[in-house]
Amino acid sequence: MTELAAYVDKKMRAASDTAPASDMLGLAVLVALNLADECFRARADHSDANGEIHQRAIRLEQIVDQVLAQIAETKAG
């Protein structure tokens, strides 16, 4: 929790430095939107990575099936 609070504080200070004339509520809303954007991007990146891993696992399974089928044909023939 402390680490999260420090991260939000860091973001609030950065926003305040960029727009010093803004009120605290406006800065808080801006920081909240930026943090939500970070969260959505991280979720999308994670989802893309999981999709890629799933596709690679399917391809590996197909390769193993092909090799096993070739071994079975060799033993049968």
VENGISUL-V957370 format. One record per helix or strand of 2 or more residues. SS is the DSSP state (2 for helix, 1 for strand). FROM is the first residue (numbers start at 0). TO is the last residue. Records with the same first field share a line. If there is no record, write none. Layout:
BEGIN
SS = FROM-TO, FROM-TO
END
This chain:
BEGIN
2 = 1-17, 23-75
END
